[in-house]
Amino acid sequence: MNDAIYVNDKMYVVKKLLGKGKGGYSYLAQIENRDVVVKQIHHEPCSYYQFGDKMQAEINDYKRLKAIGIALPEMIDVDLETERIVKEYIEGDTVYELVSKDKLPEDCLRQVREMCQLLYKAKTNIDYFPTNFIMQDEVLYYVDYECNDYMEEWNFENWGIKYWSKTPEFLKYVEEHS
C-alpha cells in the first residue's frame, strides 16, 4: 500500500488497513519509524447506530474512558479538518483472532470483567465486540474509544460475552463475514 496520509501537516506512511468500523477506517501507519494507527472518520450509513458529531464523540469518549481507568491506546493527535485521529498502536492479536484460534487466555476474561466493574460503576458501556480488544504484554487493551451510557441489554454479561468464545453467535458472525 505505502500511501501517505496527512494529519495536521505531518505525513504518515500507510502500511495496511487494519479494519473498518461503524465510524471509520483504521490504518496501520508509520511516522519516524514509529507505528501508529490513523483513523479516518467516515460518514457511511449504519442502520443500527445513530451518530452525532463523530470527531467530538471520539474525543469525549477517549477522555471519559481515560478518567474511568480503562486501558486504551493513547490519543496522539487529532485533525478536525480532515477528521483523522492518530492513536498509539497496540500490537497483537485481537480477542476475536484469539477466540478463532482457540487461544484466548483465561486472563482476558478476568481483565474484561475488571473493566466492567469500573465501567458499570461509572454507568458506562463500551463496545464489547472482540475485535475491539488486544492483549499485549499480559494487559488487555480496549482499542476503540466508543462508549455509551450504561444499558443492561448491552453490557458484557448480556451481549459481549456471546462473542468471547465459539458460541452460536460468534460462529454465525464468522460465517457471515468470511
N, C-alpha and C positions, 0 to 999 in steps of 0.2 A: 504494500500500500504506500507507505512513506510519503503521504501528502502532508502539507503544512496546514496548521490551523492556528489562528492568532487569538490571543486573549490579552486585552489591554496592550496591544502592540508588541507582545512577546510571542515569538514563534515557537510552536511545539510541533515536533515531527510525529505524525500519527503512525503507530506501528500496527495496530489492528483494532477492529471493532470488538468491544467486549460484550455488548448487548444493547438491546432496545427495551425500554420500559414504557410505562404509561406516560411519562413526562419527558423523556428524552433518550438520546443515543449516548452511550458511554464508550469512549475510545481510550485504549492504552496509548499514551504519548510520551515523548521524551523531550526534556529541555536540559541542556548542560549535563548530559549523561545521567540524569535522574528520571526514573519512570514516575509518571503521574497518570491520573485519569482526567480526561477532559470530557465534561458532559455538555452536550449541545441540546438545549431545550427544543422540543418540537411542539407543534400545535395540531397534531393529528387527533381526530375524534377518538374518544374512549367511551363506549356505551355504558360501562358500569361505574364510572367515576367522573365527578364534576370538579373542574379546576377553576380557580380564580387566577390570580397573578402567580404563575408558576415560579418565576425567579424569586419573588419575595417570599413565597411559601418555602422554597428550598432554604433560603437564608434563615427564616424564622424557625423552621423545623430543626435545622442544624443547631441553632442556639438553644432551642428547647431541649433537645436530646443531650447536648453537652452539659447543660445545667442539671439534668436528671442523673447524669453519670454513666451514660451508655458508651461503650467502646465503639468508636466510629472513626473513619478517616478524617484527618484534618482538612478543613476547607482552606485552601491556599490562596485562591484568587477568585474574583467574581467580575465578569464583564457584562454589565446590564444592557449595554447597547447591542451586543451580539448574542446575548442570552447564553453565555457559556460560564461554566464553573470548573475550576481546577481543584481536584482533590488529591490527597495523599493516596498512593497506590498500595493496597493491601494485597500482597502476593499469596496465592494459594488456591486450593480447590474450594468451590462453593459447597455449602451443605448439600445442595441439590446433586452435585457431582459425587460427593462422598456417599450419599444415600444410594445413588445409581450403582456405585461400585461396591456396595455393602461394606463401606469402610468408615462409617460415621462413628467417631469416638464417643464413648459414653459421656465424656466431659462436656461435649457440645450441648447435650440436653440439660445438664446441670447448669451450665452457664446461661443458656437461654431462659431457664426458669429464674435464675438470679436477676436477669434483666427484667423479667416480668414483675418481680417484686418491686423493683424501682419504678417501673412504668405504671403499674396499677396504682401505687401509692400517689403518683403524680397525675392520675386519671388520664393516662395516655396509652394508645395502642400504636404499634409500628406494623409494617407490612411483614408478616412472619413467613412469607414465601421463602423457601430455602435458597433461592438464587441470590437473596439479599444478605447472606451471611457467609463469612470466610473465617476459617480457623488459621491463625498464623502464630507461631511460637507459643502454642497452647492457650492463646487468647481468642475468644470468639468475637469477631467484629460484625457489627451491622453496617454494611457498606452503602446502604441507601440512607437518605435523610428523611424520607416520608414518615410522618406521624400524624395522628388524628386524636381527637378527644376519645376517651375510652367508651367502647360499646362492647358489652359482654359477648355478643354474637361474633365479633371479630377478634376476640382475644386469642392467646396462644392455645389454650385448652379446648376451645370450641371450634377454632378454624385452623390455626397454624399447624398444630400437631398432626393434622391429616396429611401433611406433605413432608414430614420429617422421618418417614420410614416408607417401606414399599406397600403402602395402603392401596386400596382400590382407587382412591382419588389421585394419588401420586402416579400410579400406573396408567390411569386414563390420561392424565396430563402428558406423560411421556409419549404415549401413543399418538395423541393429537398434535404434538409438537416435534415429532421426529421426521 
